[in-house]
Amino acid sequence: MRTFLTSLTLGLLVACPGAGDNPDDSTPACDTWIQDTGLQIGVIDPVCRCGDAGLEIGTGDLRYEVMEDGAVVHQTHGPQGGWHLLTAARLEHTRDVVEILTWMTDAETGKRGTDDLIYRVRLVPGEQCEGTYPNMYLYLDASELAEGEADTPPEVMACRYFDIHMCMTDSGGRDLCTEKRVFLKPDPSDVESGLAEPCDGPP
């Protein structure tokens, strides 16, 4: 199952010329797999078109924050009863409108810990040729990891390693994937209620 979420700002989008987003732009073409020609979604500075695309997984609700490989992260037990993680993305040398696909797997078994989550967004501009997008919720799904009556994220997904996978595409033909391993701890409220066992951190 895939969940699609679209930034509200995309409602303002119009199709834009591709090469440098200027009909008179004469910037030389880049690698042939980058199709920044014709009608495009979003824009890109001509000086950024020939650089290698980059993608980094992070966290943060209001702005992108670095998340190290092996970081300890907490499940969040939401007010509607579900559980999620907060993710963010930093991109380089892409158009400013991208599609971001994120999912998570158990590091030991490879079993899914989430459905696919797809965001189509306009990036927040940063340094030259860089953009970020924070506040992307990754909803946890323990169905593949369930063990008998233990079938919720705090019961079967806490205190173990997971791999967060993220892929991006833009209309210019850029397509890139990356992953980051995290150690998942339960929401403190679930420990207090007895729904999850406490754990001090990675073994």
C-alpha positions as CSV (number, residue, x, y, z in Angstrom):
1,M,0.0,0.0,0.0
2,R,1.2,3.5,-0.8
3,T,0.3,6.8,0.8
4,F,0.5,9.9,-1.4
5,L,0.9,13.3,0.2
6,T,1.3,16.5,-1.8
7,S,2.5,19.9,-0.7
8,L,-0.2,22.5,-0.9
9,T,2.2,24.8,-2.7
10,L,2.1,22.6,-5.7
11,G,-1.3,24.1,-6.5
12,L,0.5,27.2,-7.6
13,L,2.7,25.3,-10.1
14,V,2.7,25.9,-13.9
15,A,4.7,24.0,-16.5
16,C,8.0,25.7,-17.0
17,P,10.6,25.6,-19.8
18,G,13.4,23.2,-19.0
19,A,16.9,24.2,-19.9
20,G,17.7,26.8,-17.2
21,D,14.0,27.6,-17.1
22,N,14.7,30.4,-19.6
23,P,13.6,29.9,-23.3
24,D,16.8,31.8,-24.4
25,D,19.1,29.8,-22.1
26,S,22.2,28.5,-24.0
27,T,23.8,26.5,-21.1
28,P,25.4,23.4,-22.6
29,A,23.6,20.1,-22.1
30,C,24.6,17.9,-19.2
31,D,24.7,14.1,-19.2
32,T,22.2,12.6,-21.6
33,W,20.1,11.0,-18.9
34,I,19.2,14.4,-17.5
35,Q,16.2,15.6,-19.6
36,D,15.9,19.2,-18.5
37,T,14.3,20.1,-21.8
38,G,10.7,20.9,-22.9
39,L,8.0,21.4,-20.3
40,Q,9.2,20.8,-16.7
41,I,7.7,20.9,-13.2
42,G,9.6,23.3,-11.0
43,V,12.8,25.2,-11.7
44,I,16.5,24.7,-11.4
45,D,19.4,27.3,-11.6
46,P,21.4,26.6,-14.8
47,V,24.6,26.4,-12.8
48,C,23.1,23.5,-10.8
49,R,21.9,21.3,-13.7
50,C,25.3,19.6,-14.4
51,G,26.1,18.7,-10.8
52,D,25.6,15.2,-9.4
53,A,22.2,14.9,-7.7
54,G,22.5,14.3,-3.9
55,L,20.0,13.0,-1.3
56,E,20.4,12.8,2.5
57,I,17.9,11.5,5.1
58,G,17.4,13.6,8.1
59,T,14.8,14.7,10.6
60,G,13.1,17.9,11.8
61,D,9.6,19.3,11.9
62,L,10.2,23.0,11.1
63,R,13.6,22.7,9.3
64,Y,15.9,19.9,8.1
65,E,18.2,18.5,10.9
66,V,21.1,16.1,10.4
67,M,20.4,12.5,11.4
68,E,23.6,10.4,11.8
69,D,23.7,6.8,10.6
70,G,23.0,4.6,13.6
71,A,21.1,7.4,15.4
72,V,18.7,6.6,18.2
73,V,15.1,7.7,17.3
74,H,11.8,7.4,19.1
75,Q,8.5,6.2,17.9
76,T,5.8,8.8,18.4
77,H,2.4,7.6,19.6
78,G,0.0,10.0,17.9
79,P,-3.2,11.3,19.4
80,Q,-5.3,9.2,16.9
81,G,-3.7,6.0,18.1
82,G,-1.1,5.3,15.4
83,W,2.7,5.5,15.5
84,H,5.1,7.4,13.3
85,L,8.6,8.7,12.8
86,L,9.6,12.1,11.6
87,T,11.8,12.3,8.6
88,A,13.2,15.1,6.4
89,A,15.2,15.3,3.2
90,R,18.1,17.4,1.9
91,L,18.7,17.4,-1.9
92,E,21.4,18.8,-4.1
93,H,21.4,19.6,-7.9
94,T,17.7,18.8,-8.5
95,R,14.7,20.8,-9.6
96,D,12.9,22.6,-6.8
97,V,9.9,20.3,-7.1
98,V,10.5,16.6,-6.5
99,E,8.8,13.3,-5.6
100,I,10.2,11.6,-2.5
101,L,9.4,8.0,-1.7
102,T,10.2,6.7,1.8
103,W,9.8,3.3,3.6
104,M,11.4,1.4,6.4
105,T,12.6,-2.3,6.8
106,D,13.8,-4.3,9.7
107,A,17.6,-4.4,9.6
108,E,17.8,-8.1,10.5
109,T,14.9,-9.7,8.6
110,G,14.2,-7.2,5.8
111,K,10.5,-7.2,6.7
112,R,8.5,-4.0,6.2
113,G,7.9,-1.7,9.1
114,T,6.0,0.9,7.1
115,D,4.0,1.3,3.9
116,D,5.4,3.4,1.1
117,L,5.0,7.1,1.7
118,I,5.2,9.4,-1.3
119,Y,5.4,13.2,-1.0
120,R,5.4,15.5,-4.1
121,V,6.7,18.8,-2.8
122,R,8.4,22.1,-3.5
123,L,11.7,22.2,-1.7
124,V,12.7,24.9,0.8
125,P,15.7,26.7,-0.8
126,G,19.0,26.6,1.1
127,E,22.6,27.1,-0.1
128,Q,23.2,27.3,-3.9
129,C,22.0,24.1,-5.6
130,E,20.5,22.8,-2.3
131,G,16.9,22.4,-1.1
132,T,15.3,20.7,1.9
133,Y,11.9,19.4,3.0
134,P,11.1,18.7,6.7
135,N,8.2,17.3,8.5
136,M,7.5,14.1,6.6
137,Y,5.7,11.5,8.7
138,L,6.6,7.8,8.2
139,Y,3.7,5.8,9.6
140,L,4.7,2.6,11.3
141,D,3.0,-0.7,10.4
142,A,3.9,-3.8,12.5
143,S,1.8,-6.3,10.5
144,E,4.8,-8.1,8.9
145,L,6.6,-8.3,12.3
146,A,3.7,-9.3,14.4
147,E,4.3,-12.2,16.8
148,G,1.0,-13.7,18.0
149,E,-0.9,-11.2,20.1
150,A,2.1,-8.8,20.0
151,D,1.2,-6.8,16.9
152,T,1.8,-3.1,17.6
153,P,5.0,-1.0,16.9
154,P,5.9,-0.6,20.6
155,E,5.6,-4.3,21.2
156,V,7.5,-5.7,18.1
157,M,9.4,-2.7,16.6
158,A,11.0,-1.1,19.6
159,C,14.6,-1.7,20.7
160,R,15.9,-2.9,17.3
161,Y,17.5,-1.5,14.2
162,F,15.6,-0.4,11.1
163,D,16.8,0.9,7.7
164,I,15.0,4.0,6.4
165,H,15.0,4.0,2.6
166,M,14.4,7.2,0.6
167,C,14.3,7.7,-3.2
168,M,13.7,10.9,-5.2
169,T,12.8,11.8,-8.8
170,D,12.3,15.0,-10.6
171,S,10.9,15.8,-14.1
172,G,14.5,16.4,-15.3
173,G,15.3,12.7,-15.2
174,R,17.2,12.6,-11.9
175,D,16.6,9.5,-9.9
176,L,18.5,8.7,-6.7
177,C,18.1,6.4,-3.6
178,T,19.8,6.3,-0.2
179,E,19.2,4.7,3.1
180,K,20.1,5.2,6.8
181,R,20.1,2.8,9.7
182,V,18.5,3.9,13.0
183,F,17.9,2.3,16.4
184,L,14.2,2.6,17.2
185,K,13.1,3.2,20.8
186,P,9.5,3.3,22.1
187,D,7.5,6.4,22.9
188,P,8.1,7.1,26.6
189,S,4.4,7.2,27.1
190,D,4.1,3.6,25.9
191,V,6.8,2.5,28.4
192,E,4.9,4.3,31.2
193,S,1.7,2.6,30.2
194,G,3.3,-0.9,30.0
195,L,2.7,-1.2,26.3
196,A,6.5,-1.3,25.6
197,E,9.5,-2.5,27.4
198,P,12.2,0.1,28.1
199,C,15.6,-0.1,26.4
200,D,18.7,2.0,27.2
201,G,19.9,2.1,23.6
202,P,21.8,0.1,21.0
203,P,23.3,-3.2,22.2
